[in-house]
Amino acid sequence: MKKRRMYRIGERPVQEAVKEPAPPPEPKVKDLPNVYFIELEPMKKESRTVNKLYTQDGTSIDKRLKDGRTKLFQDKSKAEAFAKQTRSYPYRVIDHNGVLAGFAVPK
């Protein structure tokens, strides 16, 4: 454990030098007259998938729909009837633009 030094009233502690973060590397650019191409790293497969449906809180429900753990309805009354049968609850589903996409009921 580092020993702390006591300072007198009015005396200021000397600050240690703080390392500045290194600047970000510049993108690799091929030199062509008046044309620039930036070499991009290949995208990961996971980042290509776009989550399409969300709850009101912004939680993605795509995996739940794909696994069959949630059922999607266009009509609110059908969703409520299914929710009563399964003793669950319906909730609103929005798409990536924030537009109402329907109602979902977890199983």
Order of alpha helices (4+ residues) and beta strands (2+ residues): beta-beta-alpha-beta-alpha-beta-alpha-beta-beta
